[in-house]
Amino acid sequence: MAIDKEKKSVLARFIIVYIVLMFVFFNLANLNFFERLLDIKGGYSKAIVILLSKILKIFGISSSYYRLDDGTVINLPTISLNVKFGCNGLEAVIMYVFAVVSFPAAWLNKLKAIAAGFVVIQILNIIRLLALVFVSIHYKGLFFYFHTYFSQSVMIVVSLAMFVIYVRRYAAEEKSA
């Protein structure tokens, strides 16, 4: 099945805009002044850790936390976990948001999709963090593999799946309009 010239142009524009947005953001996010200005990495991670700590308390797991320059540490009975930028779900959200922004659709649809995607990705990230806590307590020897290979991949797949759902919904909506 051949892709017509207009679709190739739209696809090329999507890919270029997405790559540029990701490149610019991740390079800016690593600059100290940008990080201090918005406290993206620190404040966001701390909020996630506070929420995680409150959920763990419901399950009878005691925890405490403290802030570091590169994340927020949550102390558990058997392990301490440093929740950094890649662990707080924000990276998956950013990948999703930039894909949505890059995709040609009405801005109102983009804003609705970004809000919904943010909520879904963060809920799944909290579940992922709870699973990491469970593995760290009950299967400490598997923690490295679960964290490095499985749970990080899950977040990338979740953000990709959310984007596919968005494209299917709004691409179909654009055709019918």
N, C-alpha and C positions, 0 to 999 in steps of 0.2 A: 504494500500500500504506500503510494507516494504522498509525501507531505507537500502541499502547495507552497508557493513562495511566501505568501502572507503569513502562514503558520510558522514557517522557518524563521521569518523575521521576528515574530512575536516570541518564539522560543529562544532565539539568540539574544534578544533584548532582555528577557527574563534572566537568562544565565549570566549575562554581563552585569546587570544591575545587582543581582544576588551576590556575585563574587566581589564586586566593588564594595557593597555595603558590609559584607563580612570582613573584608580586608581592612577597611577603614575603622570599623568598630573595634575589632580585636587589637589593632595596633594602638588606637587611642586608649582603650581600656588598660593597656599595659603601661601607659605613661603615668608616673606618680601624681602629677598635677590633676589629671583627669580623674584618677581614682580617689584622690582626696576631695576633689570638688563635688563629686556625686556620691562618694562612698558606696559605689555599686557593689564591690566585692565584700566589704566588711559589714555594712548595715544590713544588706540583704541576707547574707549568711547568718548573721546574728538572729534576725527575725525567724528564719527557718529553724535554727537550733532551738530557740525559745518555744516555738510551736511543737517541735519534735519532743522536747523535754516535757511539755504539758501532756502530750499524748502518751508518752512512756509512763508517766505518773498514773494515768488511768489503768494501765496494765500492771501496775505495781513495781515498775522498774525505776529505781532511784537514779537520778542523774544531776549533774551540775554542769555549768558551762562558764567559759571565760573567753574573752576576745583576744586574738593575736593580730599581728600586722597582716597576715595572709589568710585569715579565716577565723572561725570560731570553734573552739574545742568543746566537745561534749564528753564529760567523764561519765562512764558507766561502771557497773561493778567489776567488769573483767577487762575493759579496754577503754582507751580514750580515742575519739575520732575527731579529726580536724576537718570540718566542713568548709571547703574552700569554694572558689568561684565555679569550678566544674562540677562540684558536688551539690550545689544549692538549687539546681534546676534552672538557673538563669541562662546558662549556655544553651540548653535545649529550647527555652523560650525564645532566645535571640535568633537561633537558627530558624525557628518557625515564623517569627514575626518578620524577619527579612525576606523569607520566601513569600509570605502573604503580601507584603508591601511590593515586592517585585512582580507579582502576578497581576496581569491586567484585569481589574474589576473596579466597581464603584467603591469610593472611599468609605461610605457607610457600611457596606458589606465587609470591607477590610477591617474596620474598627470592631464590628460585631465578632468577626472571626478571631481577631487578636485577643479580645476579652475572653471569649469562650476557650480559646486555645491556652491562654495563660492559666486559667482556672484548672482545666483538665490536666495540663502538664504538671502544675504544682501539686495537685492532689496525687497524681501518680508518682511524683518525686518523693512526697512524704511517705507513701507506701513503700517505695524503693528504699528510703532511709530506714524505715522500720524493719524491712527485711534485712538490711545490712546490720542493724543492731541485733536482730535475732540470730543471724549467722555468727556475728562476733561473740555472742554469749554462748551459743550452743555448739557451734562448729568452727571454732577459732582457726583451725588449720586450713579451712576453706575460704577464709575471709578474703585473702589477697586475690584469689581467682574469681570469686563471686563479685568483688568490687571492680577489679580491673577489666575482666572480660565480659561478664554478664550484665551487671547493673548499668554500666556506662553505655553499653550497646542498647539496652532497653530504652534509655532516654533518647537516644538518636532515633531509634525506630518509632518511638511514640511521637516525636516531633514530626518525623516524615509522614506517619500515618495521619496525624492531624492535618497536615498540609494536603495530603491526597484527598481527605474528606472535604476539605475546603474547596479544592480545585473541582472535584466532581460536582459539588453543590452549586458553586457559582459559575462554572463553565456551562453546566446545564441550564442555569438561570439566564445566562447571556444568550444562549442559543434560542431559548423560547421567547426572549424579549423582542 
